[in-house]
C-alpha cells in the first residue's frame, strides 16, 4: 500500500494519551489546502509521538501516513497512522 501525504495547516494538536501500558498516542488535525478544505486527523502512535514535539497550530506541514483498518465486534474502523511529518520553513525574512 502506498503512503498518503496530507499537506496543510495544523489546526489542533491533542494532548498525549496513554490508554494502556503499551500504547501512547497523539492526534494532529490538519486543514488541507484544497479547493474544498477538509480537516483530517492523523494519529501518531508510540515512538512517532515524538515527531509532533515542537509543532503548533498555524504551522504549514506535510504529513506522511499509512491507512490502517481494523474490525472490532462487527464494526470496521480506519485511521491514518503518521510515520513522518515535515514542517515548512517560515518565511520571516527581514526587510
Beta strands, then each sheet from edge to edge (+ up, - down):
strand 1: 4-13
strand 2: 17-20
strand 3: 23-32
strand 4: 39-45
strand 5: 60-72
strand 6: 75-87
sheet 1: 2+ 3- 1+ 5- 6+
sheet 2: 2+ 3- 4+
end
